[in-house]
């Protein structure tokens, strides 16, 4: 057996290392395909540059509002730190699975490892918490996204959405509805609730409430079904007063806005994106290695803009996060900031936001913005 055959066999067995074996396994195919990336560029109505100056294609009013919001974010006043380092209280966090800040200004933290949701006020004080690991009404197992609408909290789980209501005695289980897929993200807009990230090449966004909406959104349609699911993975966001749902593809430079009936409103591509490639060999596939870039967070701001954060890894070992601000109406925008992966903005509303605190333990810091 020749050394080339030995290497080829090793590449097939050690699939995660396949990226360096493409010349030994000529039948391997890199995804996304060139035609897929060309289609993203061709259909884009806007391109996001890595510049802190807003796009000249924005209206004068949008450019002023973009600049004001960026200044409010970067000049925010630091507040309390959430997350005790020891003890047995609810504020001792094991994992920052999801963070949501509704219009009320309270900060909801889903700690998936402990199986509970903790509610903090804007000063970082625990005002409520509930849940534990399990399968009972007020218990969670592998919880995913959460969304808060007034006194109602919805939580996605594998094959189900749980609903909890908040009364004088705290949160109580209200309903459980089974669904066909696993929701990876959830957003609410003007009484509608959408689920997204189903890793399907078609129908990636689904209206959960009111029921009856037709799934919409097109993902990656090339390669095997497994490759299509991997590259169709994404995150959705929306907010009140904005009549679109934005879907961000995690593994390609594409952000697409859809109207509630599924029509494409705009499509934005990143002009300085570091594309990572998946290697497909028959029914086997290997995840990309650096250099690569991945969408890690897609957030509403509460003031007509959305925030998109991308985690970037280079071959040199350097890594960081680039966060962009985009106009919900057009997809135009620019760079908000570059930061370390430990200092990312995790949730925001019109008055405050929270960042992760660098260090070995999961903690958050509240930042208060001046009035716009």
Secondary structure, 3 states (H helix, E strand, C coil): CCHHHHHHHHHHHCHHHHHHHCCCCCCCEEECCHHHHHHHHHHCCEEECCCCCCCCCCCHHHHHHHHHHHHHHHCCEEEEEECCCCCCCCCCCCCCCEEEECCCCCEEEEECCCCEEEEECCCCCEEEEECCECCCCCCECCCCCEEEECCEEEEEEEEEEEEEEEECCEEEEEEEEEEEEECCEEEEECCEEEEECCCCCEEEEEEEECCCCCCEEECCCCCCHHHHHHHCCEEEECCCCCCEEEEEECCCCEEEEEECCCCEEEEEEECCCCCCCEEEECCEEECCCCCEEEEEEEEECCCCEEEEEEEEECCCCCEEEEEEEEECCCCCEEEEEEECHHHCEEEECCCEEEEECCCCCCCEEEEECCCC
